[in-house]
Amino acid sequence: MNDNVSFKAIIIAAVFVVFVLIFTNYKKIIVNSEYDISKNNDNEVAKIYIGEKDIVEKYYSEFISTALSDKTKAYSMLDSKYKENVSYDDFLTKLNELESNEYYKYSIQAYEINDNNDEYKLYYVKNEIGNEFIFKETSIMNYTVYLDFDSIK
């Protein structure tokens, strides 16, 4: 039994010594690092300004891409008030109409921003063939969609 107790004491002491050595060496590695990280082009932060035009293009291309690949998800992106008047079947009909005009090939012709409301910002977007989209932004990258200007009035 004494052998068991002394064996356990040796193991505990050995583990303690290992922890002490690791901890002291760890501090030395942190304090006396052999690697010097100096500022250069590879590790500096690049500041990027994203303007309103960039946001409009992002929302527009994201919605178009989603509408082409996943119509159910695109329908979920519609504003809840807009959905009260537009069923999923109506939405599919509107998308089929847009797709027959190949709306996805056209870029933004004009946009207007209305930020008179403290709760949201409206981005009115018209593409080159006259299709209208409204993106109702409640916070950055948190938006819903209307498919025509008349529906938001």
SERO-4910 file (N, C-alpha, C, O; in steps of 0.05 Angstrom, whole numbers):
BEGIN
 pado doro    nc1    nc2    nc3   cac1   cac2   cac3    cc1    cc2    cc3    oc1    oc2    oc3
  Met    A     16    -23      0      0      0      0     17     25      0     10     45    -13
  Asn    A     40     24     14     59     47     15     70     52    -13     76     74    -20
  Asp    A     75     30    -28     85     33    -55     65     48    -72     73     65    -89
  Asn    A     40     42    -69     18     56    -84     18     86    -78     15    102    -96
  Val    A     20     93    -52     19    120    -43     43    135    -53     41    158    -63
  Ser    A     66    123    -51     91    136    -60     91    139    -91    101    159   -101
  Phe    A     80    119   -105     78    121   -134     60    144   -142     67    160   -160
  Lys    A     37    147   -129     19    169   -134     32    196   -128     28    215   -143
  Ala    A     47    197   -107     61    222    -99     82    230   -120     85    253   -126
  Ile    A     96    210   -131    116    215   -151    103    225   -177    112    244   -189
  Ile    A     81    213   -184     66    221   -208     56    249   -205     58    266   -224
  Ile    A     44    256   -182     34    283   -177     56    303   -178     53    324   -190
  Ala    A     79    296   -166    102    314   -166    112    319   -194    119    341   -202
  Ala    A    113    297   -210    123    299   -237    105    316   -254    114    333   -270
  Val    A     79    313   -251     59    329   -266     62    358   -258     61    376   -275
  Phe    A     65    363   -232     69    391   -222     93    404   -235     92    426   -243
  Val    A    116    389   -235    141    399   -246    137    405   -276    146    425   -286
  Val    A    123    387   -290    119    392   -319    102    417   -323    109    433   -341
  Phe    A     81    420   -307     65    445   -310     81    470   -304     78    490   -318
  Val    A     98    469   -284    114    492   -277    133    499   -300    137    522   -308
  Leu    A    146    478   -311    165    482   -334    150    493   -358    160    512   -372
  Ile    A    128    482   -364    112    491   -387    104    520   -383    107    537   -401
  Phe    A     94    527   -360     85    554   -354    107    574   -356    104    595   -367
  Thr    A    130    568   -345    153    587   -345    164    589   -374    171    612   -382
  Asn    A    166    568   -388    175    569   -416    155    583   -434    163    597   -452
  Tyr    A    130    580   -428    109    593   -444    111    623   -441    108    638   -461
  Lys    A    116    632   -416    120    661   -412    144    671   -428    143    693   -439
  Lys    A    165    656   -428    190    664   -442    184    666   -472    194    684   -485
  Ile    A    170    647   -482    163    647   -511    147    672   -518    152    684   -538
  Ile    A    128    678   -501    111    702   -507    128    728   -505    126    745   -522
  Val    A    143    730   -484    158    754   -479    182    757   -497    187    778   -508
  Asn    A    197    735   -501    221    736   -518    217    721   -544    231    703   -551
  Ser    A    197    730   -559    192    717   -584    214    722   -604    225    744   -606
  Glu    A    222    701   -618    243    704   -638    232    715   -664    248    722   -682
  Tyr    A    206    718   -666    194    729   -690    186    758   -685    173    764   -665
  Asp    A    195    775   -702    188    803   -701    168    809   -722    174    806   -746
  Ile    A    145    818   -715    124    825   -734    125    855   -739    117    870   -722
  Ser    A    135    862   -762    136    890   -768    114    896   -789    105    879   -804
  Lys    A    106    921   -790     85    929   -808     95    928   -837    117    938   -843
  Asn    A     79    916   -854     85    915   -882     59    913   -898     37    914   -886
  Asn    A     60    911   -923     36    911   -940     19    886   -936     -5    886   -942
  Asp    A     31    864   -926     17    839   -923      0    838   -897    -19    823   -896
  Asn    A      7    855   -877     -8    852   -852    -21    878   -844    -27    882   -820
  Glu    A    -25    897   -862    -39    921   -854    -68    920   -862    -76    904   -880
  Val    A    -84    935   -849   -113    935   -853   -119    955   -876   -111    978   -875
  Ala    A   -134    945   -895   -142    963   -917   -169    974   -911   -188    959   -906
  Lys    A   -171   1000   -912   -197   1013   -908   -212   1014   -934   -202   1023   -954
  Ile    A   -237   1006   -933   -254   1005   -957   -279   1021   -950   -293   1015   -931
  Tyr    A   -285   1040   -967   -310   1055   -964   -331   1043   -983   -327   1040  -1007
  Ile    A   -353   1035   -972   -375   1024   -987   -396   1045   -989   -409   1052   -970
  Gly    A   -401   1055  -1013   -420   1076  -1018   -448   1065  -1023   -452   1041  -1024
  Glu    A   -467   1083  -1025   -494   1075  -1029   -498   1060  -1056   -514   1041  -1057
  Lys    A   -483   1068  -1076   -485   1054  -1102   -476   1024  -1098   -489   1006  -1110
  Asp    A   -455   1020  -1083   -446    992  -1078   -468    976  -1063   -472    953  -1070
  Ile    A   -481    989  -1044   -502    975  -1029   -525    968  -1048   -536    945  -1047
  Val    A   -533    987  -1064   -555    982  -1083   -548    959  -1102   -565    941  -1106
  Glu    A   -524    959  -1113   -516    938  -1131   -515    911  -1117   -522    890  -1128
  Lys    A   -506    911  -1092   -505    886  -1076   -532    874  -1072   -537    851  -1077
  Tyr    A   -551    891  -1063   -578    882  -1058   -591    872  -1084   -604    851  -1084
  Tyr    A   -588    887  -1105   -600    880  -1131   -589    853  -1141   -604    835  -1148
  Ser    A   -563    851  -1141   -551    826  -1152   -557    802  -1134   -561    780  -1143
  Glu    A   -558    807  -1108   -564    785  -1089   -593    775  -1093   -598    751  -1094
  Phe    A   -611    793  -1096   -639    785  -1101   -643    771  -1128   -656    751  -1129
  Ile    A   -631    782  -1149   -633    770  -1175   -621    742  -1175   -633    723  -1185
  Ser    A   -598    738  -1163   -586    712  -1161   -603    692  -1145   -606    669  -1154
  Thr    A   -614    701  -1123   -632    684  -1108   -657    677  -1123   -666    654  -1122
  Ala    A   -669    697  -1137   -693    692  -1152   -688    671  -1175   -706    656  -1181
  Leu    A   -665    671  -1186   -659    652  -1207   -653    624  -1197   -658    605  -1210
  Ser    A   -642    623  -1173   -633    597  -1162   -653    584  -1142   -655    560  -1141
  Asp    A   -667    600  -1127   -684    589  -1106   -708    608  -1102   -708    627  -1087
  Lys    A   -729    602  -1117   -753    620  -1118   -767    621  -1090   -778    641  -1083
  Thr    A   -766    599  -1076   -778    599  -1049   -763    618  -1030   -775    633  -1015
  Lys    A   -737    617  -1031   -721    636  -1015   -725    665  -1024   -726    683  -1008
  Ala    A   -727    669  -1050   -732    696  -1061   -759    706  -1051   -761    730  -1044
  Tyr    A   -779    689  -1050   -805    697  -1040   -803    705  -1010   -817    723  -1001
  Ser    A   -787    691   -995   -783    697   -967   -769    724   -963   -771    736   -941
  Met    A   -756    734   -983   -742    759   -982   -761    783   -986   -754    806   -980
  Leu    A   -786    777   -995   -805    799   -999   -814    810   -973   -815    796   -952
  Asp    A   -821    835   -973   -831    849   -949   -858    837   -941   -874    830   -958
  Ser    A   -863    835   -915   -887    822   -905   -912    837   -914   -932    825   -920
  Lys    A   -911    864   -915   -934    879   -925   -939    874   -955   -962    873   -964
  Tyr    A   -918    871   -970   -920    865   -998   -932    837  -1002   -948    832  -1020
  Lys    A   -924    818   -985   -935    791   -987   -965    789   -981   -978    771   -990
  Glu    A   -976    809   -966  -1004    809   -961  -1020    811   -987  -1043    801   -988
  Asn    A  -1009    824  -1007  -1022    828  -1032  -1012    811  -1055  -1023    810  -1077
  Val    A   -990    796  -1050   -978    780  -1070   -974    752  -1060   -957    747  -1042
  Ser    A   -989    733  -1071   -986    705  -1062   -961    694  -1075   -949    706  -1092
  Tyr    A   -954    670  -1067   -931    656  -1079   -935    652  -1109   -917    655  -1125
  Asp    A   -959    644  -1116   -966    640  -1145   -963    666  -1160   -953    666  -1183
  Asp    A   -973    688  -1149   -971    714  -1162   -941    721  -1165   -933    732  -1186
  Phe    A   -926    715  -1145   -897    721  -1146   -884    704  -1168   -868    715  -1183
  Leu    A   -891    679  -1170   -879    662  -1192   -887    673  -1219   -871    672  -1238
  Thr    A   -912    682  -1222   -921    694  -1247   -905    719  -1254   -896    722  -1276
  Lys    A   -901    736  -1234   -885    760  -1238   -856    753  -1246   -845    765  -1264
  Leu    A   -844    733  -1232   -817    724  -1239   -816    713  -1268   -797    718  -1282
  Asn    A   -836    697  -1275   -836    686  -1302   -838    708  -1323   -825    707  -1344
  Glu    A   -854    729  -1317   -856    752  -1335   -829    766  -1337   -820    774  -1358
  Leu    A   -816    770  -1314   -790    783  -1314   -769    766  -1329   -753    776  -1344
  Glu    A   -770    740  -1325   -751    722  -1338   -755    721  -1368   -736    718  -1383
  Ser    A   -780    724  -1377   -785    724  -1406   -772    748  -1419   -765    748  -1442
  Asn    A   -768    770  -1403   -754    794  -1413   -724    792  -1407   -709    811  -1413
  Glu    A   -715    770  -1396   -687    766  -1388   -677    789  -1371   -656    800  -1376
  Tyr    A   -693    796  -1351   -686    819  -1333   -659    816  -1319   -647    836  -1313
  Tyr    A   -651    791  -1315   -626    786  -1301   -601    794  -1317   -579    795  -1305
  Lys    A   -604    799  -1342   -581    807  -1359   -576    837  -1357   -555    846  -1366
  Tyr    A   -594    852  -1346   -592    881  -1346   -583    892  -1320   -590    882  -1298
  Ser    A   -567    913  -1322   -557    925  -1297   -575    949  -1289   -595    955  -1302
  Ile    A   -568    961  -1267   -583    983  -1256   -580   1008  -1274   -557   1016  -1280
  Gln    A   -602   1019  -1282   -601   1044  -1297   -602   1068  -1279   -588   1088  -1283
  Ala    A   -619   1067  -1259   -622   1090  -1240   -631   1079  -1213   -643   1058  -1211
  Tyr    A   -624   1095  -1193   -633   1088  -1166   -637   1114  -1150   -625   1135  -1156
  Glu    A   -654   1112  -1130   -659   1135  -1113   -662   1125  -1084   -672   1102  -1080
  Ile    A   -653   1140  -1066   -653   1131  -1038   -671   1150  -1021   -668   1175  -1023
  Asn    A   -688   1138  -1006   -705   1154   -988   -699   1144   -960   -706   1122   -952
  Asp    A   -686   1162   -944   -680   1155   -917   -692   1175   -897   -680   1182   -877
  Asn    A   -717   1183   -903   -731   1201   -886   -743   1188   -861   -752   1202   -843
  Asn    A   -743   1162   -860   -754   1147   -838   -731   1137   -820   -711   1127   -830
  Asp    A   -735   1139   -794   -714   1130   -775   -713   1100   -773   -692   1089   -765
  Glu    A   -734   1086   -781   -735   1057   -778   -724   1042   -802   -714   1019   -799
  Tyr    A   -724   1054   -825   -715   1040   -849   -706   1060   -870   -712   1084   -869
  Lys    A   -693   1049   -890   -684   1065   -914   -695   1050   -938   -693   1026   -940
  Leu    A   -705   1065   -958   -715   1053   -982   -697   1059  -1005   -689   1082  -1010
  Tyr    A   -690   1038  -1020   -674   1041  -1044   -692   1034  -1068   -700   1011  -1072
  Tyr    A   -699   1055  -1084   -715   1051  -1108   -695   1045  -1131   -678   1061  -1136
  Val    A   -699   1023  -1144   -681   1014  -1165   -696   1008  -1191   -717    995  -1190
  Lys    A   -686   1018  -1213   -697   1012  -1239   -675   1002  -1257   -654   1014  -1259
  Asn    A   -680    979  -1270   -659    968  -1287   -662    979  -1316   -680    995  -1320
  Glu    A   -645    971  -1334   -644    983  -1361   -669    978  -1377   -674    994  -1396
  Ile    A   -685    958  -1371   -709    954  -1386   -734    962  -1371   -757    956  -1379
  Gly    A   -730    977  -1349   -753    989  -1335   -765    973  -1312   -784    982  -1300
  Asn    A   -753    950  -1306   -764    935  -1283   -757    950  -1257   -735    960  -1254
  Glu    A   -776    950  -1239   -773    965  -1214   -770    946  -1190   -784    926  -1188
  Phe    A   -752    953  -1172   -748    939  -1147   -745    959  -1125   -734    981  -1129
  Ile    A   -754    953  -1102   -749    969  -1078   -737    952  -1057   -747    930  -1051
  Phe    A   -716    961  -1045   -703    947  -1023   -707    963   -998   -698    986   -996
  Lys    A   -721    952   -979   -727    965   -954   -707    955   -933   -709    933   -923
  Glu    A   -688    973   -927   -666    965   -909   -672    975   -880   -676    998   -876
  Thr    A   -672    956   -862   -676    963   -834   -649    965   -819   -647    979   -799
  Ser    A   -629    951   -829   -601    954   -820   -584    943   -842   -594    931   -861
  Ile    A   -558    947   -840   -540    939   -862   -543    909   -867   -541    893   -848
  Met    A   -548    902   -892   -551    874   -901   -576    861   -890   -579    837   -891
  Asn    A   -594    877   -879   -620    866   -870   -641    882   -885   -648    904   -877
  Tyr    A   -652    869   -905   -671    883   -923   -693    864   -933   -690    840   -932
  Thr    A   -714    877   -942   -736    862   -955   -740    875   -982   -729    896   -988
  Val    A   -756    861   -999   -759    870  -1027   -788    874  -1035   -806    860  -1026
  Tyr    A   -792    895  -1051   -817    899  -1066   -810    898  -1095   -788    905  -1104
  Leu    A   -829    888  -1112   -823    884  -1140   -834    906  -1158   -832    904  -1182
  Asp    A   -845    927  -1146   -854    950  -1162   -857    974  -1144   -861    971  -1119
  Phe    A   -856    998  -1155   -858   1022  -1140   -886   1027  -1129   -889   1038  -1107
  Asp    A   -906   1019  -1144   -934   1025  -1137   -942   1010  -1111   -959   1020  -1096
  Ser    A   -930    988  -1106   -939    971  -1083   -931    983  -1056   -942    975  -1035
  Ile    A   -912   1002  -1055   -904   1013  -1030   -919   1038  -1022   -917   1047   -999
  Lys    A   -935   1048  -1040   -949   1073  -1034   -972   1069  -1014   -986   1088  -1007
***
